[in-house]
Amino acid sequence: MPLLLCLWGMPALADDAEPATAPAESTPPAAAAPADQADQADALPSPQTAVIDSATITGLDALLERIADRRVVFVGESHDAYEDHLNQLAIIQGLHQRGKAVGIGMEFFQQPFQPYLDAYVAGELDEAELLRQTEYFERWRFDYRLYRPILRYAREHGLPLVALNIEREITEKVGDGGIDALTEAERARIPAEIDRDDVHYRGRIKAVFDMHPKDDDAAFERFLDVQLLWDEGMAERAADWLQGNPDKTLVVLAGVGHVEYGHGIPSRVTRRVDVPAVTVVSGAGRPFDPAMADFVLYPSQVDLPRTGLLGVMLETEPDGEGLGVQAFAETSGAKDAGVKQGDRIVRVGDSPIASYADIRIALMDSRPGQRLPVEIRRQSLLGGTELLRFEVELH
């Protein structure tokens, strides 16, 4: 089987080439260089070349055999890549089917909402209510269908779900004013130990910061503080869970930036608790670097079907019954059906609407071209409101 060659560097073009113009006739010819100097000039730098033996490329089954003895498995994701989440599920399933007692740590739920995850796994809370109570759509916003198979598997098999992330209210406050801006009660919610000494971590965060419009050094320090709070906060939560569940394996699901090179969550977990760990990330669309993780996956792309849309822009803070329509998208089935600006949507299909989450839940499994009944409240010219019903084609 052929070998795959990855070139890690190429020699630069020499900057000392002779000019194209000819020397003046009176200029004496240059003396020939000594033989040893000529040999040095002809020498080419050796490129750094990584060689991957394609005969050793394996699949997830082989991966699972190699990671089954680890106490914590960090699986980095691109949040909007469905294939990454399917691989996360495959790792969870594979470990569970091998007899491992598995817990699932998730970046996309914040720590104060842990009781609702527990109630969902216990069957005391349905999926729609889980999304409402955890404020999923307000705090995370990525399409819940990306994660739904993982959560349903956890519920079906009674696998603990662990909310890892520090609440948004704290990280936003730190982003605005630094850690010193926190109250005493808020400081009690963050890790007591925050390691700022990793120069590689700082360099990676600075590179991300520099991709945005430049600001002063204080702004970068606040940006760094937020990243540290995320990583140290998730690491502390994961370490506490591992210490409290010594017979269980924790699979940590988080953005690839929190996992790659081990500088984010992984090193901060193992600093707190001495457990065998492994990192797994997706390499799709990124330059290959063997230092990136213990295992790098290259999945084929898998797309979710498009969700149908009403084509409306809604108020963010409900002020009365239902949700108010503030404007319309350029293509809007709701506008075409007769919905007007200022109307308040109170029902979509069979679902009553009282919040933004209700709209997202009602449309979650809809498709473009589907027609749904939409009920609205409209201010009457004679005072009061009237209830109207429209058939809306989703786009």
NUDO-20711 format. One record per residue (C-alpha): residue number from 1; residue in one letter; x, y, z. Coordinates in steps of 0.1 Angstrom, whole numbers, always signed. Each point is the difference from the previous one (the first is absolute). Layout:
N
{n: NUM res: A east: X north: Y up: Z}
...
This chain:
395
{n: 1 res: M east: +0 north: +0 up: +0}
{n: 2 res: P east: +15 north: +34 up: -9}
{n: 3 res: L east: +12 north: +25 up: +26}
{n: 4 res: L east: -15 north: +34 up: +5}
{n: 5 res: L east: +25 north: +28 up: +2}
{n: 6 res: C east: -6 north: +33 up: +18}
{n: 7 res: L east: +24 north: +28 up: -7}
{n: 8 res: W east: +5 north: +22 up: +31}
{n: 9 res: G east: +22 north: +26 up: -16}
{n: 10 res: M east: +15 north: +12 up: -32}
{n: 11 res: P east: +34 north: +18 up: -5}
{n: 12 res: A east: -3 north: +37 up: -7}
{n: 13 res: L east: +12 north: +15 up: -33}
{n: 14 res: A east: +35 north: +14 up: +3}
{n: 15 res: D east: +1 north: +38 up: +3}
{n: 16 res: D east: +36 north: +3 up: -13}
{n: 17 res: A east: -4 north: -8 up: -37}
{n: 18 res: E east: +20 north: +20 up: -25}
{n: 19 res: P east: -18 north: +29 up: -16}
{n: 20 res: A east: -12 north: -4 up: -36}
{n: 21 res: T east: +22 north: +29 up: -13}
{n: 22 res: A east: +34 north: -10 up: -14}
{n: 23 res: P east: +32 north: +14 up: +17}
{n: 24 res: A east: +19 north: +29 up: -16}
{n: 25 res: E east: +27 north: -10 up: -25}
{n: 26 res: S east: +27 north: +14 up: +23}
{n: 27 res: T east: -11 north: -22 up: +29}
{n: 28 res: P east: +25 north: -28 up: +5}
{n: 29 res: P east: -16 north: -35 up: +1}
{n: 30 res: A east: -8 north: -14 up: +34}
{n: 31 res: A east: +24 north: -25 up: +14}
{n: 32 res: A east: -13 north: -36 up: +3}
{n: 33 res: A east: -12 north: -9 up: +35}
{n: 34 res: P east: +20 north: -26 up: +19}
{n: 35 res: A east: -13 north: -35 up: -4}
{n: 36 res: D east: -12 north: -4 up: +36}
{n: 37 res: Q east: -20 north: +33 up: -3}
{n: 38 res: A east: -16 north: -11 up: -32}
{n: 39 res: D east: -11 north: -33 up: +17}
{n: 40 res: Q east: -16 north: +20 up: +28}
{n: 41 res: A east: -18 north: +22 up: -25}
{n: 42 res: D east: -14 north: -30 up: -18}
{n: 43 res: A east: -12 north: -16 up: +33}
{n: 44 res: L east: -38 north: -1 up: +4}
{n: 45 res: P east: -17 north: +3 up: +34}
{n: 46 res: S east: -18 north: -32 up: +11}
{n: 47 res: P east: -38 north: +5 up: +2}
{n: 48 res: Q east: -19 north: -12 up: +31}
{n: 49 res: T east: -20 north: -28 up: -14}
{n: 50 res: A east: -27 north: -20 up: +19}
{n: 51 res: V east: -7 north: -34 up: -15}
{n: 52 res: I east: -33 north: -17 up: +6}
{n: 53 res: D east: -1 north: -37 up: -8}
{n: 54 res: S east: -35 north: -4 up: -16}
{n: 55 res: A east: +1 north: -37 up: +9}
{n: 56 res: T east: -4 north: +10 up: +37}
{n: 57 res: I east: -31 north: +21 up: -5}
{n: 58 res: T east: -28 north: -15 up: +20}
{n: 59 res: G east: -36 north: +7 up: +10}
{n: 60 res: L east: -20 north: +8 up: +31}
{n: 61 res: D east: +0 north: -36 up: +13}
{n: 62 res: A east: +38 north: +0 up: +2}
{n: 63 res: L east: -1 north: +34 up: +17}
{n: 64 res: L east: -24 north: -13 up: +26}
{n: 65 res: E east: +22 north: -29 up: +8}
{n: 66 res: R east: +29 north: +24 up: +6}
{n: 67 res: I east: -19 north: +25 up: +22}
{n: 68 res: A east: -22 north: -24 up: +20}
{n: 69 res: D east: +23 north: +1 up: +30}
{n: 70 res: R east: +1 north: +38 up: +4}
{n: 71 res: R east: -20 north: +17 up: +28}
{n: 72 res: V east: -7 north: +31 up: -20}
{n: 73 res: V east: -4 north: +4 up: -38}
{n: 74 res: F east: +0 north: +35 up: -15}
{n: 75 res: V east: -17 north: +2 up: -33}
{n: 76 res: G east: +4 north: +33 up: -18}
{n: 77 res: E east: -27 north: +12 up: -24}
{n: 78 res: S east: -9 north: +26 up: -26}
{n: 79 res: H east: -33 north: +11 up: +15}
{n: 80 res: D east: -19 north: +0 up: -33}
{n: 81 res: A east: +15 north: -32 up: -15}
{n: 82 res: Y east: -26 north: -28 up: +4}
{n: 83 res: E east: +26 north: -26 up: -9}
{n: 84 res: D east: +21 north: +10 up: +31}
{n: 85 res: H east: -30 north: -5 up: +23}
{n: 86 res: L east: -7 north: -34 up: -17}
{n: 87 res: N east: +35 north: -10 up: +8}
{n: 88 res: Q east: -4 north: +12 up: +36}
{n: 89 res: L east: -31 north: -22 up: +3}
{n: 90 res: A east: +19 north: -30 up: -16}
{n: 91 res: I east: +28 north: +4 up: +27}
{n: 92 res: I east: -26 north: +2 up: +28}
{n: 93 res: Q east: -19 north: -30 up: -13}
{n: 94 res: G east: +32 north: -20 up: -6}
{n: 95 res: L east: +13 north: +5 up: +35}
{n: 96 res: H east: -34 north: -7 up: +15}
{n: 97 res: Q east: -4 north: -32 up: -20}
{n: 98 res: R east: +34 north: -11 up: +12}
{n: 99 res: G east: -13 north: +1 up: +36}
{n: 100 res: K east: +13 north: +34 up: +10}
{n: 101 res: A east: -21 north: +21 up: +24}
{n: 102 res: V east: -1 north: +32 up: -21}
{n: 103 res: G east: -8 north: +36 up: +10}
{n: 104 res: I east: -3 north: +28 up: -27}
{n: 105 res: G east: +14 north: +34 up: +8}
{n: 106 res: M east: -13 north: +28 up: -23}
{n: 107 res: E east: +12 north: +35 up: -7}
{n: 108 res: F east: -33 north: +10 up: -14}
{n: 109 res: F east: -19 north: -1 up: +33}
{n: 110 res: Q east: +9 north: +24 up: +29}
{n: 111 res: Q east: +6 north: -12 up: +35}
{n: 112 res: P east: -30 north: +15 up: +18}
{n: 113 res: F east: -24 north: -20 up: -22}
{n: 114 res: Q east: +14 north: -34 up: +11}
{n: 115 res: P east: -33 north: -10 up: +19}
{n: 116 res: Y east: -19 north: +1 up: -33}
{n: 117 res: L east: +25 north: -23 up: -17}
{n: 118 res: D east: -4 north: -24 up: +29}
{n: 119 res: A east: -38 north: +2 up: -3}
{n: 120 res: Y east: +1 north: -6 up: -37}
{n: 121 res: V east: +22 north: -32 up: +3}
{n: 122 res: A east: -23 north: -12 up: +28}
{n: 123 res: G east: -30 north: +3 up: -23}
{n: 124 res: E east: -16 north: +28 up: +21}
{n: 125 res: L east: +4 north: +27 up: -26}
{n: 126 res: D east: -7 north: -3 up: -37}
{n: 127 res: E east: +23 north: +13 up: -27}
{n: 128 res: A east: -19 north: +32 up: -8}
{n: 129 res: E east: -1 north: +9 up: +37}
{n: 130 res: L east: +37 north: -7 up: +3}
{n: 131 res: L east: +7 north: +25 up: -27}
{n: 132 res: R east: -22 north: +26 up: +16}
{n: 133 res: Q east: +13 north: -4 up: +35}
{n: 134 res: T east: +37 north: +0 up: -10}
{n: 135 res: E east: -6 north: +30 up: -22}
{n: 136 res: Y east: +18 north: -19 up: -27}
{n: 137 res: F east: -10 north: +22 up: -29}
{n: 138 res: E east: +8 north: +32 up: +18}
{n: 139 res: R east: +34 north: -12 up: +13}
{n: 140 res: W east: +13 north: -23 up: -27}
{n: 141 res: R east: -21 north: +5 up: -32}
{n: 142 res: F east: +15 north: -27 up: -21}
{n: 143 res: D east: -25 north: -23 up: -16}
{n: 144 res: Y east: -11 north: -24 up: +28}
{n: 145 res: R east: -4 north: -28 up: -25}
{n: 146 res: L east: +38 north: -2 up: -2}
{n: 147 res: Y east: +1 north: -12 up: +36}
{n: 148 res: R east: -34 north: -17 up: +2}
{n: 149 res: P east: +12 north: -36 up: -7}
{n: 150 res: I east: +26 north: +3 up: +28}
{n: 151 res: L east: -25 north: +12 up: +26}
{n: 152 res: R east: -26 north: -26 up: -10}
{n: 153 res: Y east: +25 north: -28 up: +3}
{n: 154 res: A east: +10 north: +13 up: +35}
{n: 155 res: R east: -37 north: +0 up: +10}
{n: 156 res: E east: -7 north: -34 up: -14}
{n: 157 res: H east: +29 north: -16 up: +18}
{n: 158 res: G east: +1 north: +21 up: +31}
{n: 159 res: L east: +34 north: +16 up: -6}
{n: 160 res: P east: +7 north: +30 up: +21}
{n: 161 res: L east: +2 north: +34 up: -18}
{n: 162 res: V east: +23 north: +25 up: +15}
{n: 163 res: A east: -4 north: +38 up: -6}
{n: 164 res: L east: +36 north: +13 up: -3}
{n: 165 res: N east: -1 north: +36 up: -9}
{n: 166 res: I east: +0 north: +30 up: +23}
{n: 167 res: E east: -31 north: +21 up: -4}
{n: 168 res: R east: +0 north: +28 up: -26}
{n: 169 res: E east: -8 north: +27 up: +25}
{n: 170 res: I east: +34 north: -4 up: +16}
{n: 171 res: T east: +21 north: -3 up: -32}
{n: 172 res: E east: -18 north: +30 up: -15}
{n: 173 res: K east: +8 north: +21 up: +31}
{n: 174 res: V east: +36 north: -11 up: -1}
{n: 175 res: G east: +2 north: +9 up: -37}
{n: 176 res: D east: -12 north: +35 up: +8}
{n: 177 res: G east: +20 north: +7 up: +31}
{n: 178 res: G east: +24 north: -28 up: +9}
{n: 179 res: I east: -1 north: -24 up: +29}
{n: 180 res: D east: +2 north: +30 up: +24}
{n: 181 res: A east: -34 north: +10 up: -11}
{n: 182 res: L east: -16 north: -31 up: +16}
{n: 183 res: T east: -18 north: +2 up: +33}
{n: 184 res: E east: +10 north: -22 up: +29}
{n: 185 res: A east: -29 north: -24 up: -7}
{n: 186 res: E east: +10 north: -1 up: -37}
{n: 187 res: R east: +36 north: -7 up: +8}
{n: 188 res: A east: -11 north: -29 up: +21}
{n: 189 res: R east: -15 north: -15 up: -32}
{n: 190 res: I east: +34 north: -1 up: -19}
{n: 191 res: P east: +30 north: -22 up: +5}
{n: 192 res: A east: +23 north: +11 up: +28}
{n: 193 res: E east: +30 north: -13 up: -20}
{n: 194 res: I east: +5 north: +16 up: -35}
{n: 195 res: D east: +33 north: -8 up: -17}
{n: 196 res: R east: +11 north: +29 up: -22}
{n: 197 res: D east: +36 north: -12 up: -5}
{n: 198 res: D east: -4 north: -22 up: -31}
{n: 199 res: V east: +17 north: +21 up: -27}
{n: 200 res: H east: -12 north: -22 up: -28}
{n: 201 res: Y east: -36 north: +4 up: +11}
{n: 202 res: R east: +5 north: +38 up: +3}
{n: 203 res: G east: +15 north: +1 up: -35}
{n: 204 res: R east: -30 north: -20 up: -15}
{n: 205 res: I east: -25 north: +23 up: +17}
{n: 206 res: K east: +19 north: +31 up: -12}
{n: 207 res: A east: -1 north: -13 up: -36}
{n: 208 res: V east: -38 north: -3 up: +2}
{n: 209 res: F east: -3 north: +35 up: +16}
{n: 210 res: D east: +22 north: +15 up: -27}
{n: 211 res: M east: -24 north: -12 up: -27}
{n: 212 res: H east: -26 north: +25 up: +14}
{n: 213 res: P east: +3 north: +38 up: -2}
{n: 214 res: K east: +30 north: +11 up: +21}
{n: 215 res: D east: -6 north: +13 up: +35}
{n: 216 res: D east: +22 north: +9 up: +30}
{n: 217 res: D east: +20 north: -24 up: +22}
{n: 218 res: A east: -27 north: +1 up: +27}
{n: 219 res: A east: -26 north: -12 up: -25}
{n: 220 res: F east: +22 north: -30 up: -8}
{n: 221 res: E east: +5 north: -8 up: +37}
{n: 222 res: R east: -37 north: +0 up: +5}
{n: 223 res: F east: -4 north: -22 up: -31}
{n: 224 res: L east: +26 north: -24 up: +14}
{n: 225 res: D east: -18 north: +0 up: +34}
{n: 226 res: V east: -32 north: -11 up: -17}
{n: 227 res: Q east: +17 north: -29 up: -18}
{n: 228 res: L east: +17 north: -10 up: +32}
{n: 229 res: L east: -33 north: +0 up: +19}
{n: 230 res: W east: -16 north: -22 up: -27}
{n: 231 res: D east: +29 north: -25 up: +0}
{n: 232 res: E east: +8 north: +0 up: +38}
{n: 233 res: G east: -37 north: +0 up: +8}
{n: 234 res: M east: -8 north: -30 up: -22}
{n: 235 res: A east: +32 north: -18 up: +12}
{n: 236 res: E east: -9 north: +5 up: +37}
{n: 237 res: R east: -35 north: -13 up: -6}
{n: 238 res: A east: +13 north: -30 up: -19}
{n: 239 res: A east: +26 north: -7 up: +27}
{n: 240 res: D east: -25 north: +2 up: +28}
{n: 241 res: W east: -23 north: -25 up: -19}
{n: 242 res: L east: +29 north: -24 up: -5}
{n: 243 res: Q east: +10 north: +1 up: +36}
{n: 244 res: G east: -36 north: -5 up: +11}
{n: 245 res: N east: -4 north: -29 up: -24}
{n: 246 res: P east: +32 north: -20 up: +2}
{n: 247 res: D east: -15 north: -30 up: -18}
{n: 248 res: K east: -12 north: +19 up: -31}
{n: 249 res: T east: +14 north: +14 up: -32}
{n: 250 res: L east: -7 north: +36 up: -11}
{n: 251 res: V east: -3 north: +9 up: -36}
{n: 252 res: V east: +4 north: +38 up: -4}
{n: 253 res: L east: -16 north: +16 up: -30}
{n: 254 res: A east: +12 north: +35 up: -7}
{n: 255 res: G east: +12 north: +22 up: -29}
{n: 256 res: V east: +32 north: -11 up: -16}
{n: 257 res: G east: +18 north: +32 up: +13}
{n: 258 res: H east: -6 north: -12 up: +36}
{n: 259 res: V east: +16 north: -34 up: -8}
{n: 260 res: E east: +27 north: +3 up: -26}
{n: 261 res: Y east: +36 north: -1 up: +12}
{n: 262 res: G east: -12 north: -7 up: +35}
{n: 263 res: H east: +4 north: +36 up: +11}
{n: 264 res: G east: -37 north: +7 up: +6}
{n: 265 res: I east: -21 north: -24 up: +21}
{n: 266 res: P east: +22 north: -32 up: +0}
{n: 267 res: S east: +31 north: +12 up: +17}
{n: 268 res: R east: -21 north: +19 up: +25}
{n: 269 res: V east: -20 north: -31 up: +9}
{n: 270 res: T east: +32 north: -22 up: +5}
{n: 271 res: R east: +15 north: +28 up: +21}
{n: 272 res: R east: -28 north: -5 up: +24}
{n: 273 res: V east: -5 north: -38 up: -1}
{n: 274 res: D east: +26 north: -26 up: -11}
{n: 275 res: V east: -20 north: -21 up: -25}
{n: 276 res: P east: +10 north: -16 up: -33}
{n: 277 res: A east: -14 north: +23 up: -28}
{n: 278 res: V east: -1 north: +1 up: -38}
{n: 279 res: T east: -9 north: +27 up: -25}
{n: 280 res: V east: -19 north: -5 up: -33}
{n: 281 res: V east: -7 north: +28 up: -25}
{n: 282 res: S east: -13 north: +3 up: -35}
{n: 283 res: G east: +26 north: +10 up: -26}
{n: 284 res: A east: -24 north: +9 up: -27}
{n: 285 res: G east: +8 north: +33 up: -17}
{n: 286 res: R east: +31 north: +6 up: +22}
{n: 287 res: P east: +37 north: -4 up: -7}
{n: 288 res: F east: +12 north: -34 up: +14}
{n: 289 res: D east: +22 north: +3 up: +30}
{n: 290 res: P east: +8 north: -31 up: +20}
{n: 291 res: A east: +3 north: +21 up: +32}
{n: 292 res: M east: -36 north: +10 up: -3}
{n: 293 res: A east: -14 north: -30 up: +18}
{n: 294 res: D east: +6 north: -37 up: +9}
{n: 295 res: F east: -24 north: -10 up: -28}
{n: 296 res: V east: -11 north: +21 up: -30}
{n: 297 res: L east: -32 north: -10 up: -18}
{n: 298 res: Y east: -9 north: +7 up: -37}
{n: 299 res: P east: -37 north: -5 up: -3}
{n: 300 res: S east: -20 north: +5 up: -32}
{n: 301 res: Q east: -25 north: +29 up: +1}
{n: 302 res: V east: -35 north: -8 up: +12}
{n: 303 res: D east: -27 north: +27 up: -3}
{n: 304 res: L east: -32 north: +4 up: +20}
{n: 305 res: P east: -31 north: +7 up: -21}
{n: 306 res: R east: -9 north: +36 up: -2}
{n: 307 res: T east: -26 north: +13 up: +25}
{n: 308 res: G east: -30 north: +19 up: -13}
{n: 309 res: L east: -2 north: +37 up: +9}
{n: 310 res: L east: -29 north: +24 up: +5}
{n: 311 res: G east: +21 north: +29 up: -13}
{n: 312 res: V east: -6 north: +23 up: +29}
{n: 313 res: M east: +21 north: +20 up: +24}
{n: 314 res: L east: -13 north: -1 up: +35}
{n: 315 res: E east: +4 north: +20 up: +32}
{n: 316 res: T east: +27 north: -13 up: +23}
{n: 317 res: E east: -18 north: +9 up: +32}
{n: 318 res: P east: -37 north: -11 up: +0}
{n: 319 res: D east: -23 north: +29 up: +9}
{n: 320 res: G east: -35 north: -16 up: +2}
{n: 321 res: E east: -16 north: -31 up: -13}
{n: 322 res: G east: +21 north: -19 up: -26}
{n: 323 res: L east: +29 north: +16 up: -19}
{n: 324 res: G east: -2 north: +32 up: -19}
{n: 325 res: V east: +9 north: +2 up: -37}
{n: 326 res: Q east: +25 north: +28 up: -5}
{n: 327 res: A east: +9 north: -5 up: -37}
{n: 328 res: F east: +1 north: -25 up: -28}
{n: 329 res: A east: +27 north: -18 up: -19}
{n: 330 res: E east: +4 north: +8 up: -37}
{n: 331 res: T east: -18 north: -33 up: -7}
{n: 332 res: S east: -28 north: -5 up: +25}
{n: 333 res: G east: -28 north: -25 up: -1}
{n: 334 res: A east: -15 north: +17 up: +30}
{n: 335 res: K east: -2 north: +33 up: -17}
{n: 336 res: D east: -14 north: -16 up: -32}
{n: 337 res: A east: -27 north: -17 up: +21}
{n: 338 res: G east: -12 north: +33 up: +15}
{n: 339 res: V east: +20 north: +4 up: +33}
{n: 340 res: K east: +8 north: +36 up: +6}
{n: 341 res: Q east: +26 north: +19 up: +20}
{n: 342 res: G east: -12 north: +4 up: +36}
{n: 343 res: D east: -19 north: -32 up: +0}
{n: 344 res: R east: +7 north: -24 up: +29}
{n: 345 res: I east: +5 north: -36 up: -9}
{n: 346 res: V east: -18 north: -22 up: +27}
{n: 347 res: R east: +0 north: -34 up: -17}
{n: 348 res: V east: +20 north: -19 up: -27}
{n: 349 res: G east: -15 north: -33 up: -10}
{n: 350 res: D east: -11 north: -17 up: +33}
{n: 351 res: S east: +25 north: +20 up: +21}
{n: 352 res: P east: -9 north: +30 up: +21}
{n: 353 res: I east: +26 north: +28 up: -2}
{n: 354 res: A east: +12 north: +19 up: +30}
{n: 355 res: S east: +37 north: +3 up: -6}
{n: 356 res: Y east: +27 north: -2 up: -27}
{n: 357 res: A east: +7 north: -36 up: +11}
{n: 358 res: D east: -36 north: -9 up: -8}
{n: 359 res: I east: +5 north: +12 up: -36}
{n: 360 res: R east: +32 north: -20 up: -4}
{n: 361 res: I east: -16 north: -31 up: +15}
{n: 362 res: A east: -32 north: +3 up: -22}
{n: 363 res: L east: +21 north: +3 up: -32}
{n: 364 res: M east: +28 north: -24 up: +9}
{n: 365 res: D east: -11 north: -29 up: -22}
{n: 366 res: S east: -18 north: +20 up: -26}
{n: 367 res: R east: +11 north: +2 up: -37}
{n: 368 res: P east: +0 north: +27 up: -26}
{n: 369 res: G east: -32 north: -2 up: -21}
{n: 370 res: Q east: -20 north: -13 up: +29}
{n: 371 res: R east: -32 north: +19 up: +9}
{n: 372 res: L east: -8 north: +6 up: +37}
{n: 373 res: P east: -29 north: +18 up: +17}
{n: 374 res: V east: +12 north: +32 up: +18}
{n: 375 res: E east: -23 north: +18 up: +24}
{n: 376 res: I east: +7 north: +37 up: +8}
{n: 377 res: R east: -15 north: +27 up: +22}
{n: 378 res: R east: -6 north: +33 up: -18}
{n: 379 res: Q east: -9 north: +33 up: +14}
{n: 380 res: S east: -35 north: +9 up: -11}
{n: 381 res: L east: -9 north: +34 up: -14}
{n: 382 res: L east: -29 north: +2 up: +25}
{n: 383 res: G east: +22 north: -9 up: +30}
{n: 384 res: G east: +10 north: -33 up: +14}
{n: 385 res: T east: +14 north: -29 up: -20}
{n: 386 res: E east: -12 north: -26 up: -24}
{n: 387 res: L east: +12 north: -35 up: -6}
{n: 388 res: L east: +8 north: -9 up: -36}
{n: 389 res: R east: +12 north: -32 up: -16}
{n: 390 res: F east: +22 north: -3 up: -31}
{n: 391 res: E east: +14 north: -29 up: -20}
{n: 392 res: V east: +37 north: +8 up: -4}
{n: 393 res: E east: +23 north: -16 up: -25}
{n: 394 res: L east: +35 north: -4 up: +15}
{n: 395 res: H east: +31 north: +10 up: -19}
